Amino acid sequence: MSLIDLKDDLENLVVAYKSDFYKWDGDLIDCSDYAKDKFCELFLHHMTSWWDDVLPPVVSNQKVFLEFLYKDSDKSPLSVILRGEIYMYLEEHLRELVQEAYDKMHNIQPEEFPGYERWH
């Protein structure tokens, strides 16, 4: 899977989330836990190179583990804790990707980096 595919799918998920929460401004932190789980699941589906960083080392079949964690486990306490820890690990990177997808959807231009101008 590629980053381009991830960004396309993120845009689709952002559109779906925005239609349910019209006041949302694209900040991942403001999303529900359910939505955060969906964003994490999508990210991990595409970015398999992150699996070794995110998943417990004793997991032998990472794909099956992720399917169970995000699709079949619902509200079991251990699953909730694991999903929360995964979200916290991915939050900074994923937050930026989600905001980019939101901004692209709404034609919001990123602010220019002011640089390191000297004050005279």
N, C-alpha and C positions, 0 to 999 in steps of 0.2 A: 504494500500500500504506500501511497505517497502523500506528501504534505499537501499537494494540490487537491487530491481527492478528499483529504481531511477538511480542507478549507471549504470545498464545495458542500460537503455534508454538514459542516458547521453552519454554513449560511442557511441551509434548509431547516436545521434545528432552531436557529435563531428566529427565523420567520415563524415557525410553529409556536415557539415560546412567546414571541411578541404578540401574536394574535390572541393568546390567552391572558396576557398581562400587558395591557396597552400602555401603562405608565412606566414600564421598564425602560431603562436608558442604556441597556447593554452591559451593565456591570455584573459579572458572574456572581459576585458576593451577594447581590440582592436576590438571587434566584432561590427557589425552594430547594430543599434537600433532594427531592425527586429529580428536579431539573439538573442539579449539579451532578447527580449520579448519571443521568443521561449524557451530559457533556463528557464526563470522565469515561464512560463506557465507549462512546464514539471515539474519543481520543485514543484509547487503548486498542480499540479495534483496528485503527489505522496505523498506529505507531508501535508496532510489535517490538521495536528495538528498546522500548522503555520497560518491557515486561520484567526483565531481570532486576531493574532498579526499583520497581514498585511492588512486585509480588514476593511473598515469603519464599526463601530459598528452598524449602522442602517440597514445593509444589512441582510435581513431575510433568503434569500435562497442563500447561498454563492456559491454553485456549479453553479447555473444558472448565477449568477453575473460574476463569472470568465469566463464562456463560452462566455458570451456577451462581456466582456472586451477584451478577447484575440482573439475571432473569428469573432465577428459581428460588432464591433465598429469602426474598421479601424482607420481613422485619426481624429476623432472628438476631439476637443481640450481637453475636460475633460478626455477622455480615454487616450490620450497621456500623460497628466499630471499624472493620476493615475498609469499608467504602469511605468512611469519614477520614481515615488516615491516608488513603489513596488520594482523596480530594485535596487534603492539606498539602500533600507532596506535589501535586500537579497544579495547585491553585495559581501560582504566579505566572507560569507559562500559559496555562489554559485560559486564564483571565484575559491575557493580552490577545490571544487568538479569537476568543468570543467577542471582545470589544472590536477588533478589526472587522469581523464578520458583520457585526451590527452597524458599524460605521459605513461599511461598503453598501449594505442594504439601504441605508438612509442617505447615501451620498454625502457623508460627513468627511471633510478633508482633515487629515491629521494636522495637528499644530506643528508648525516648523520649530525645529530645535533652535533655541536662541543662541546657542554656541557659548563661547566663553568671551563675550565682548568685554572690553575694558571700559570702565566708567571713567570719563575724563572730567 
